[in-house]
Amino acid sequence: MKGRIATMLALQDAVNTQVHPEWRGQGNPWYRAIWVECAELLDHYGWKWWKGQQPDLDQVRLELVDIWHFGLSTLLERDLAAEGIAAEFAAALAAPALRGDPEVFRGAVEQFAARTLVARDFDLPGFAVLMQVIDLSFDELYRRYVGKNVLNRFRQDHGYQDGSYRKHWHGREDNAWLVELSDALDPESRSFARDLYAALRTRYAAAPAPRREITAAIRIIGRPSDLDPDPSQHGDIQ
């Protein structure tokens, strides 16, 4: 576990640096991002008693991975060693936790969010409880984290900050493509991250431009009717 924790810390530091070279001194409210993700997670799990809802467990796990990104950023700012993080994480994952009860999970999410808001920090033991209740193993967390880290780098490389990145391709969100493309690769391969990035790039490049880009292009080059004069203006056609 220590080695994988160290790997994930390094990957998170790299993507944070890509966003801002001096990210550690920016005072980013990681805790706020965490509790907002908790709300999104609960929406995917379902909590509305006035309508029928089925938990989307795959999306729930993706939201947990998003929370882990912000948690890692918090741990990096605190300059904690991978060894200490791994020891605390392993102990928390070894503790017994109830599984399968929807109200237990909802309550665990709310407790985790509450501690996050009060402490303005990352509650690692509470995060481990969420993993246990939703049956997300550390190995799966690692695989999904590396995949999402690749997607985050891909987004930054393709205009996420200036707004030119397209989050939906072929009618699906990039997170959905991430799941499909990563499932087709071997997460244990040393080239997993590189292969996944290449697969995302290929699929993204094949996506048609959204309507607004087509409209903008028409405004620049003119409509086909503007480009093709009436043949009758050029005499008889033989």
N, C-alpha and C positions, 0 to 999 in steps of 0.2 A: 504493500500500500504506500509506503514512504516514497518509492520511486515514482509511482503514478501521481501522487500528490505534488511532488517536485516538478514533474512534467507539466501538470495542469497550471501550477503557479507560473511557470515560465511562459506558457502559451498565453495566459491571461495578461501577464506583464507586456508581452509583445503586442497584443491587440490594443491594449490601453495606450501604449506608446504610439501606436499608429494613429490613434484618435488625437492624442496630444502628447508631445515628447516629455512634457513636465506634468504628467497627469497626477502624480502623487501630491503635488502642491496646489491642486485646483480646488480642494475642498468639496469634491463631488459627494452628493448625498446618497451614498449607496443604499442606506437604510430605506430611503423613500422609494427607490426603484424596487427594493425587495418587497415592501408591503403592497405596492401596486401590482406586482406580479402575483402576490397571494390572492388578490381579488380576481385577477384573470384566471388563475388556477381554479378557484372555487366556481367560477362560471362554467368552466369546462367540465368540472365534476358534477355540477348541478346542486342547486340549493332552493330553487323556486317551488314552493309547495302548491302554487296555483296552476302549474302546468306540468305535463309529463316530461321528464328529462332522464336520459340515460348517460351515465358517466362516459366521457371520452378519455379513457385512461391514457391513450398514447399522447394526447395533447396535455394532459395533466403532468405526465412525466417530462414533456418538453418544457413546461413552465417551471418545473423543479430544476431543470438544467439551467434555465435562464436565471433563476434565483442563485444557483451555484456560481454563475459568472460574477454576480455582484458580491456574493459572499467571499469568493477568492480575492476580489479586488480589496475588500475590507481587510482580509487577512494579510495581504501584501502591504497595505498601508501600515498595518501594525507591526510589520517586519518580523512575523512569526516564522520559525523554522519548520520545514516540511516534517521533520521527525516529531515535533511536538503536536502539530496538527494531526498527523496520522495516528498518534497514540490516543488523542482525545476522540477522534472520529471513530476509531476501532472500538473503543470502550462504549461509546454511545450506540453504535450499531449492534453491539453484543447484548445490550439491555433488552429485556422482554418488552414487546409492544403488541397491542391488539391489532388484528387484521380483519378486513372484510366488513366491518360495521361502518356504514356511511356516516353516521353521526359522530363516531370516534374520529374519523378523518377530518370532518368539517371542524370539529372542536380543536383538533391538533393544529389545523391551519390557522384558526383564530388565535390560539395561544401563541403560536409562533409569530404571527403578525403583531400581536399585542406586545410581546417582549421586544420585538424589533423596534416598535415605535417608542417604547419607554426608554430603552437603552441606546437607541440610535446606533445599533451595532448588529453584527451577524451572530445569530444564535445557532452555533454549530450542533450542539446536542438536540435542539429542537428540530433542526433540519434533518438530522438522522432519524428522528421519530417519524417525520413525514415520509421519508424513504421507506421505512419499515412498514408503515401502515398501508402504503400504496404498492408495496412489493417491488421497489426499485433497488436492485443490488448495486454494490459499489462498482462492480465490473461494468454493468450497464450504464451507470452514471458516467464512468470514464469514457466509454465508447460514444455515448450521446454528447458528452461535453466536447470531446475532440471534434466531432462532426459539426456541432454548432459553432465552435471556435473557427473552424474552416469557413463556415457560412458567414460569420461576422467579418472575417478578413476579406472574403469575396465581396461582401457588400461595400466595405470601405474602398476596395480597389475599383469598384464600378459606380462610384458617385453617390454613396449613401449620404455623405455630409452635405453635398451641394444640391441634393434632391433629384438628381438625374437617374438614380437607380430605380428599376422597376421591381417591386416586391412580388407582383403576380405575373406568372408566365403561363401561357396556355391555359388560362382560367384557374390556376391553382397558386396558392401562396408558396413562397420559396421554402418555408418550413416543411411543407408537404413533400416538395421535391427532395429536400434534404433526407427525409426518412426513406423515401423510395430508393434514392441513389446510394445512400450509405448501406442499406440492407443488401444491396447487390455486390458489396465489396467485403473484403476480409479485414475486420477491425484489428486483427493481430498482426497484419502485415506492416512492415516498416514504412511502406509507401502509402499507407492508408490515407493519411491527410493529403498527400500530393495527388493521389488518384481521385479522391473525392473532389478536390478543387478543380481538377481537369474535367470531371464529369459535370460539375455545376457550370463551368464555363461553356462547355459544349451545348448543354441544354438551354442555357440563357441566350447564347448567340443565335440559336434556332428559333427563339420566340419572336412572333410578329410584333412589330411596333404598335403601341397603343394608339387608339383613334386620334388622340390629341396631337401625337407626333406626326401622324399622317396629314392631319388638317394643317399643321404648321408648315409641313413640307409643301403642301399644295399652295399655301399662301406665298411661299417663297418662289416656287418655280412656275406657278400658274396652273390652272386646271387643264385637263387634256383638250377641252374645247378651245382654250386660249392658245394652246401650242399647235393645234392642227387646224389650219384655216379651212374654210369651206372649199371643197374641190371645185365647185362651180366657178370659183373666182379665178381659176387657172385655165379656163378654156375647156373644150370638150375632152372627155376622157376616152381614149381609144380602146 
